[in-house]
Amino acid sequence: IAGNQGGGLALWGVQGVTTITDTRFINNGSDHRGAGVHLADSASASFTGATFEGNSAEIGGGLMCSHTQGQGYFTIEATDFSGNAPEDTACDGCGTDGPWCN
């Protein structure tokens, strides 16, 4: 369990797009945000063939994108979400729009 954010992976201020393929984020925990993955400070990521399962945080159990000043974003293809609490994905100040931002 991460103390505050990004139990499985935390990307902060990373330039460019981080590509994550065929990776499993399972049973990670965070006291605050993004138990599976937390993107922040302009970080962007592309997920293909990933699995987010059983991750738990206060906000964004599976994947959280926050404080990117609209510059950071994420894309998702052929990726499975299940059993993440309290939700699979969450966005706060992220450049991503659409169904992935609860």
SULMOKA-V374272 format. One record per residue. N is the residue number from 1. OMEGA is omega as a letter, one per 30 degrees, with the letter a starting at -180 (NA if undefined). BURIAL is I if it has 16 or more other C-alpha atoms within 10 Angstrom, else O. D_CENTER is the distance of its C-alpha to the mean C-alpha in Angstrom with 2 decimals. Layout:
BEGIN
n:N omega:OMEGA burial:BURIAL d_center:D_CENTER
n:N omega:OMEGA burial:BURIAL d_center:D_CENTER
END
This chain:
BEGIN
n:1 omega:l burial:I d_center:15.11
n:2 omega:a burial:I d_center:13.78
n:3 omega:a burial:O d_center:16.02
n:4 omega:a burial:O d_center:13.77
n:5 omega:l burial:I d_center:10.12
n:6 omega:a burial:I d_center:7.83
n:7 omega:l burial:I d_center:9.94
n:8 omega:a burial:I d_center:9.19
n:9 omega:l burial:I d_center:8.17
n:10 omega:l burial:I d_center:8.28
n:11 omega:a burial:I d_center:9.14
n:12 omega:l burial:I d_center:11.59
n:13 omega:l burial:O d_center:14.15
n:14 omega:l burial:I d_center:14.05
n:15 omega:a burial:O d_center:16.40
n:16 omega:a burial:O d_center:16.20
n:17 omega:l burial:O d_center:13.58
n:18 omega:a burial:O d_center:12.13
n:19 omega:a burial:O d_center:12.84
n:20 omega:a burial:O d_center:11.37
n:21 omega:l burial:O d_center:13.91
n:22 omega:a burial:O d_center:14.99
n:23 omega:a burial:O d_center:12.71
n:24 omega:l burial:I d_center:12.26
n:25 omega:a burial:I d_center:9.84
n:26 omega:l burial:I d_center:12.47
n:27 omega:l burial:I d_center:13.71
n:28 omega:l burial:I d_center:11.64
n:29 omega:l burial:I d_center:12.23
n:30 omega:l burial:I d_center:11.73
n:31 omega:a burial:I d_center:14.44
n:32 omega:a burial:I d_center:12.49
n:33 omega:l burial:I d_center:8.77
n:34 omega:a burial:I d_center:5.47
n:35 omega:l burial:I d_center:7.65
n:36 omega:l burial:I d_center:6.05
n:37 omega:l burial:I d_center:3.65
n:38 omega:l burial:I d_center:4.39
n:39 omega:l burial:I d_center:5.90
n:40 omega:l burial:I d_center:9.36
n:41 omega:l burial:I d_center:12.99
n:42 omega:l burial:I d_center:13.13
n:43 omega:l burial:I d_center:10.63
n:44 omega:a burial:I d_center:9.95
n:45 omega:l burial:I d_center:8.83
n:46 omega:a burial:O d_center:10.43
n:47 omega:l burial:I d_center:9.68
n:48 omega:l burial:I d_center:13.06
n:49 omega:a burial:O d_center:14.31
n:50 omega:l burial:I d_center:11.31
n:51 omega:l burial:I d_center:11.38
n:52 omega:a burial:I d_center:9.11
n:53 omega:l burial:I d_center:12.03
n:54 omega:l burial:I d_center:13.33
n:55 omega:a burial:I d_center:10.53
n:56 omega:l burial:I d_center:11.68
n:57 omega:l burial:I d_center:11.08
n:58 omega:l burial:I d_center:12.99
n:59 omega:l burial:I d_center:10.32
n:60 omega:a burial:I d_center:7.05
n:61 omega:a burial:I d_center:8.00
n:62 omega:a burial:I d_center:5.84
n:63 omega:l burial:I d_center:2.36
n:64 omega:l burial:I d_center:3.76
n:65 omega:a burial:I d_center:5.76
n:66 omega:l burial:I d_center:9.15
n:67 omega:l burial:I d_center:12.57
n:68 omega:a burial:I d_center:12.63
n:69 omega:l burial:O d_center:16.02
n:70 omega:a burial:O d_center:15.32
n:71 omega:l burial:O d_center:15.14
n:72 omega:l burial:I d_center:11.54
n:73 omega:l burial:I d_center:9.93
n:74 omega:l burial:I d_center:8.25
n:75 omega:a burial:O d_center:10.44
n:76 omega:l burial:O d_center:10.49
n:77 omega:l burial:O d_center:13.79
n:78 omega:a burial:O d_center:15.29
n:79 omega:a burial:O d_center:12.17
n:80 omega:l burial:O d_center:12.75
n:81 omega:l burial:I d_center:11.13
n:82 omega:l burial:O d_center:13.58
n:83 omega:l burial:I d_center:14.43
n:84 omega:a burial:I d_center:11.24
n:85 omega:g burial:I d_center:12.53
n:86 omega:l burial:O d_center:13.04
n:87 omega:a burial:I d_center:10.95
n:88 omega:a burial:I d_center:8.61
n:89 omega:l burial:I d_center:6.57
n:90 omega:a burial:I d_center:7.74
n:91 omega:l burial:I d_center:8.84
n:92 omega:a burial:I d_center:11.44
n:93 omega:a burial:I d_center:13.31
n:94 omega:l burial:I d_center:11.08
n:95 omega:a burial:I d_center:13.14
n:96 omega:l burial:I d_center:11.56
n:97 omega:l burial:O d_center:13.97
n:98 omega:a burial:O d_center:14.73
n:99 omega:a burial:O d_center:13.95
n:100 omega:l burial:O d_center:10.16
n:101 omega:l burial:I d_center:10.43
n:102 omega:NA burial:O d_center:12.15
END
